[in-house]
Amino acid sequence: MKPKSVLFTVSLLVILITTLFLPIAALADGIIVPDPPVCDPTQCPPVIIPMDQLVIRYHHVTVSIKDQLAVTHVDQVFYNPNDWTIEGTYIFPIPDDAAVSGFTLWVDGQPVKGQVLDATQARQTYEQIVSSMRDPALLEYIGRGAVQARIFPIAPQGERRIELEYTQALPAEGGLVRYVYPLNTEKFSASPIESVTVSVDIQSNVPIRAVYSPSHEVGVSRESENHVVVGYEATNVLPNIDFALYYSLGETEAFHLLTFRDPTDSSDPDGFFLVLLAPRITTIDQIIPKDLLLVLDHSGSMDGEKFQQVKQAAHYILDNLNSADRFNIITFSTDIEMYAGQLRPASEAAEARSWVDRLQAVGSTDINRALLEAAAMVDPERSTYLIFLTDGLPTEGVTDSPSILSNFSAAAPDNLRLFAFGAGYDVDTILLDTLTQDHHGRSTYVQPGMKLDEILSSFYNGISTPVLTSLELSFGDVSTYDLYPYPLPDLFAGSQVILLGRYREGGETDISLTGEVNGEKQTFTFQDQIFTKQSPANSLQASIPRLWATRKVGHLLNEIRLQGANQEIIDQIVRLSIRYGIVTPYTSYLVTEQAPLGEAEQQLLVAETFGKLMTTPTPAPSGQAAVQSAADAGAMQGAASAPELEGEASSKVRVMGSRTFVLSDGKWIDTAFDPDTMQTTPIEFLSTEYFDLVAAHPELGAAFTLGEQVIAISGGVAYEVILGDMTEQPAIVTPTPYSPDRPASTPVTTTKPTQIPTQVSHTPKISGPCAGVLLPLFILPLVIIFTRKPRS
């Protein structure tokens, strides 16, 4: 193998260039495949001529789930930007657990008959489209059924509204219910969808505990213990992952274990797991009394709208104290002001509100003294939460950060949880992050333009009612490591904890959760939990490894910020980034370097990256770049789902299941492939062996959708898809001589086209009298096979 140059850019001022979300296995996608035009054969040579795609005006999904029976209603509008009429067939690959007996299709308010295809019929349809289009994008649906129906023509510059409804029963596994909607459109659509919304209304006859989406940032509104509404919306986007939602049912603590062990990865045999924790129903007499300390900056720099928002947030917090809570407010500038000399009962909230209203923003910033005053008030016997807010650097009293950290560490009891809010860009991110890391909290950075009062109020809602503190998990006979977050945060009513980690040998075990309630330890045991010894490579749990890697990379980036870089940390970041497709300032080579990156190249990258860091000046702890770096690393460290791909990397890096692929010289290569130690088994594109391999190893179907040249690993074997003899390719649609009696939708095929382009463009253009011989792919949670209607 020829040595490759190492191209990368290192920047300590920007923690995250972009991250790539690990998509779970898609359930449905769509394409547009035209019938050939009707014209003179002398003017229509048998070649693929791309043409413009349809545009989706909006894609709205409304889901109603009642006692685990889900009714999904899809509402979409197609727009035809071309100057000719388009007609075709609507195909919807059926989700695995869907009951299509409830299938209904409407086109512009009129019911349309649909035909249900079983898995065998659907496979034949998918393979025929893949062969004729020379585009493997449907391969991931092999093994699934489909529904198809003919739709009415769409006039030039016209629209067609399509509504689809289907029903599915959602089984509960260990009390955990999973719903998935196919929203993976990125690899087909050439233009963004103007509006995408997913609304899920969940009702149950038993209480709903945890509600979690690993795929999208969702809003969750708890209407009652038995009724939850979940929402997601975006504009001008190209969705590239399916929408997944988990929710749990039960009267007691929710404990759910999801595991994944990649059977195809011989280089890393250990498994990955996700634990979802949610508290039991808490009655008034079960609420743990807490002490709350508000430590607020009211120096001169806080004056104006910023300080007014702080006052509004303080009002909200005081109004929502639990009856047994105690509180105090400490404000700091040049001097320290306190509402009271000691903790006061929640019944004094009204008096405290009036005291807050009289505050003014003046003076300098004495952070050290304010923190020490708060630490002195902590009762070691009660759960205590300190909310610390500042917009500036320490300028009064003790001003060096190491001394402030040392002083507070010596004074603060172990039961104190500190949560810091940095407003603006003039905050010391190293100081704030170290305070929260050392005292079991987290930092939040409120950048200009953000609503400070809304952020503070929302945060308090999450911690207002602790139900279990000082959490510890014991995994019995299963060996676990690399847990994030660690230590575990407290458990609050209406909230949940998501823990990710690694495990070695799988098997069945009992897991114990220990925590404190009013100073007394309680233990909950969850029996017969199974850590999978081998997972299907295309399972939905394939998203867990990358989510774990995202959190670990965020943790390592924070370690570099707070403690400085060393070669071991850089080595871990490089290897995790290559394996899981996480682009950081230390791994920009993912979008610039030719793949594959084997062991030798990775070692060279680590050495050169570390050497670069050693000659780079230490970045300032404050300023816009520092705040953005801290915010980005913190978001990764606590991610419930990884951010989507943006920028240049979106066209160079793809994650399919648990695997990452990098585009190099027109070939998609699995980043786990090491050319120094592995050989490939060639598979001819679109050959019989090609389709048989996908049927036998469904996880390869997702990888092969990337294109005509792919190196993918399954069962320890590296398969390389290669282009065969161009004159022996499978049948392809070609033009048909004009006949006014021939229906426009009748295709004619040939097995030896005179010319076939190696790849169909996904941003097509039409030209000439033969435009529309073949149409490129277009994505929706459906397939539309279109015909160009003859002009009169």
Secondary structure as UniProt FT lines:
FT   TURN            12..13
FT   STRAND          18..19
FT   STRAND          38..39
FT   TURN            41..43
FT   STRAND          55..66
FT   TURN            67..68
FT   STRAND          69..79
FT   STRAND          86..93
FT   TURN            96..97
FT   STRAND          98..107
FT   TURN            108..109
FT   STRAND          110..111
FT   STRAND          115..117
FT   HELIX           119..133
FT   TURN            137..138
FT   HELIX           139..141
FT   TURN            142..143
FT   STRAND          146..154
FT   TURN            156..157
FT   STRAND          159..169
FT   STRAND          172..173
FT   TURN            174..175
FT   STRAND          176..181
FT   TURN            186..188
FT   STRAND          193..203
FT   STRAND          208..212
FT   STRAND          219..224
FT   TURN            225..226
FT   STRAND          227..237
FT   STRAND          243..249
FT   STRAND          254..260
FT   TURN            263..264
FT   TURN            266..267
FT   STRAND          271..278
FT   HELIX           284..286
FT   STRAND          290..297
FT   HELIX           300..302
FT   TURN            303..304
FT   HELIX           305..319
FT   TURN            323..324
FT   STRAND          326..332
FT   STRAND          336..338
FT   STRAND          344..345
FT   HELIX           346..348
FT   HELIX           349..357
FT   HELIX           367..376
FT   TURN            380..381
FT   STRAND          383..390
FT   HELIX           401..411
FT   TURN            414..415
FT   STRAND          416..423
FT   HELIX           429..438
FT   TURN            439..440
FT   STRAND          443..446
FT   TURN            448..449
FT   HELIX           452..463
FT   STRAND          466..474
FT   TURN            476..477
FT   STRAND          480..484
FT   STRAND          491..492
FT   TURN            493..494
FT   STRAND          497..503
FT   STRAND          507..517
FT   TURN            518..519
FT   STRAND          520..531
FT   TURN            537..538
FT   HELIX           540..543
FT   HELIX           544..563
FT   HELIX           567..580
FT   STRAND          582..583
FT   TURN            585..586
FT   HELIX           588..591
FT   HELIX           599..614
FT   HELIX           624..637
FT   HELIX           647..651
FT   STRAND          653..656
FT   TURN            657..658
FT   STRAND          659..664
FT   TURN            665..666
FT   STRAND          667..670
FT   TURN            671..672
FT   TURN            675..677
FT   STRAND          680..684
FT   TURN            685..686
FT   HELIX           688..696
FT   HELIX           698..704
FT   TURN            705..706
FT   STRAND          710..714
FT   TURN            715..716
FT   STRAND          717..722
FT   HELIX           726..728
FT   STRAND          732..733
FT   STRAND          736..737
FT   TURN            740..741
FT   TURN            744..745
FT   STRAND          749..750
FT   TURN            769..772
FT   STRAND          783..788
//
